[in-house]
C-alpha cells in the first residue's frame, strides 16, 4: 500500500515515523502516512509566516476561485471521500456521505463570503466636531492560523478551519487527529490543485504530544481547536496572549414541552432523538445525551423512544466508536450510573468497539452520563414538573453548546432563547441540527468563539479603521 504524503507549504512530503490508520471495527489497514519531523514543522511555520502578507493582499476573486474549486472537487469525488471517512472513522456510509456534502457546502459558503467580505462605512459627522469625516472599517488577518481538528468529522471540521482561513487570506497549518489523518490529507491534495500561493496551507500529521510546541509557536497568532475540554483549557492557559477559539463539546439536552403532546408530535420527537443520540455512535458534540420530558407526557413518550432506539440499524445508523477503549469507557460510565440507581430501558452492552444504543432512566444527577460528555450512544431520560423546570434542568450543566426545545408556542421558544445558557437553541427539533453557515459554538465549558464560515472569518481577522477627512458627505 502506497504511503500517503502530507502537505508541507502546498507540496507533498514524507516524514520519518510511519502512521498506520486502521478501521475502528476490525482493525483492518485503511492506509498509511508519516508524521512530520521537527525540521518539516519549522519549514511549514516559516512558509506560513512568509506567505502571510502576500496572501492577505490576494484579490478576493482568486481566493473565491480556489474555494469554489475545492467545493466542486469534493462533490465530484464524494463517493471516494465518503468511503475513506468510513474506513478511518468507522461512521456508517450514510453519515459519511452527509459529511462530504456538508464540506462541499462549507467551501461554497466560504467562496461567497470571500466575495462580500468588504467592511463597513461609518459617518462620523454625526458629531459636529467631525464634520467632513467618514470611517472605513475593514478586517485584516491576524496572521497564520493553527487549526487542530478531531476525529469525529475528519473532513467537515477541517473544512471549518481551512475554508474561512482561505476566504480571508490567512495561511493555515492543520494538525488532523492522529486516528483520522487521511481525509485531511486528501483535502490537502485538492487544495494543491488550486493557485493558492506557496505557504498558504500545510496539513501535518503529528502525535498529540507534539502539538503543544505548535500551540506556543509565536508565528501562529491564531489557534482554532476542536476537541476535549481539558485539552482546550490547557491551550487557553498556555497562550493567553493569542487569539484562541475553542469548540469543546457538551452534553446536549432536549426538552419536550407540555404542548408537544399529539401522537404525531411524540412520534416525531422519538424518531429524531433516537437517531441523533446514536448517529455515528453518538460521537458528535451535539448528539442528544439528556432528555427532559414534561411529566404529563413521560409515560407515553418513553416507550416510543425505546422502540425508536431499538429500531435503529446498528450498521447503517450507529456504527462503531473510534476504538475499543472508547467503547469500554462508555460501558464503565453506564455501569457506574446503574450501580448508583439508574435503570437500563434498552441497550447496555459492549462488543469490541461497538456499544449498543442505550436508554437510561432514573439516572442520579451526579452520574457522569449526565454531567460529562459521554460521546457515545447513551441517552438519559427524566421527567420534569413543567417547562420552566425543564429549562432549568438543561442549564444545570457545566456545558452549554446547543439545546433542542420541542414546542409549538412562540412565547416558550423566546423564553428558551432568553434563558438557556447555550450557544444555540433549536426549536421543534433536536440540538444536533447545524447549518454550516450559522454561528456555532458554546458557552461555559463548551468553549469560546464561533465556527460557521462568516463567524470564523471574523475570529481570524481584526478590525482596522481608516478615517478620511475633508469630505463633503
HELIX and SHEET records of a PDB file:
HELIX    1   1 UNK A   38  UNK A   57  1                                  20    
HELIX    2   2 UNK A   60  UNK A   76  1                                  17    
HELIX    3   3 UNK A   78  UNK A   89  1                                  12    
HELIX    4   4 UNK A   93  UNK A  116  1                                  24    
HELIX    5   5 UNK A  128  UNK A  130  5                                   3    
HELIX    6   6 UNK A  156  UNK A  168  1                                  13    
HELIX    7   7 UNK A  182  UNK A  191  1                                  10    
HELIX    8   8 UNK A  208  UNK A  210  5                                   3    
HELIX    9   9 UNK A  211  UNK A  216  1                                   6    
HELIX   10  10 UNK A  229  UNK A  238  1                                  10    
HELIX   11  11 UNK A  263  UNK A  278  1                                  16    
HELIX   12  12 UNK A  279  UNK A  282  5                                   4    
HELIX   13  13 UNK A  295  UNK A  310  1                                  16    
HELIX   14  14 UNK A  314  UNK A  318  3                                   5    
HELIX   15  15 UNK A  324  UNK A  339  1                                  16    
HELIX   16  16 UNK A  368  UNK A  371  1                                   4    
HELIX   17  17 UNK A  387  UNK A  395  1                                   9    
HELIX   18  18 UNK A  410  UNK A  419  1                                  10    
HELIX   19  19 UNK A  453  UNK A  459  1                                   7    
SHEET    1   A 2 UNK A   6  UNK A   8  0                                        
SHEET    2   A 2 UNK A  11  UNK A  13 -1                                        
SHEET    1   B 2 UNK A  18  UNK A  22  0                                        
SHEET    2   B 2 UNK A  29  UNK A  34 -1                                        
SHEET    1   C 3 UNK A 120  UNK A 123  0                                        
SHEET    2   C 3 UNK A 134  UNK A 141 -1                                        
SHEET    3   C 3 UNK A 461  UNK A 468 -1                                        
SHEET    1   D 6 UNK A 201  UNK A 203  0                                        
SHEET    2   D 6 UNK A 172  UNK A 175  1                                        
SHEET    3   D 6 UNK A 145  UNK A 148  1                                        
SHEET    4   D 6 UNK A 222  UNK A 226  1                                        
SHEET    5   D 6 UNK A 243  UNK A 247  1                                        
SHEET    6   D 6 UNK A 447  UNK A 448 -1                                        
SHEET    1   E 7 UNK A 343  UNK A 346  0                                        
SHEET    2   E 7 UNK A 358  UNK A 361 -1                                        
SHEET    3   E 7 UNK A 378  UNK A 384  1                                        
SHEET    4   E 7 UNK A 290  UNK A 294  1                                        
SHEET    5   E 7 UNK A 253  UNK A 256  1                                        
SHEET    6   E 7 UNK A 402  UNK A 406  1                                        
SHEET    7   E 7 UNK A 424  UNK A 427  1                                        
SHEET    1   F 2 UNK A 350  UNK A 351  0                                        
SHEET    2   F 2 UNK A 354  UNK A 355 -1                                        
SHEET    1   G 2 UNK A 399  UNK A 400  0                                        
SHEET    2   G 2 UNK A 443  UNK A 444 -1                                        
END                                                                             
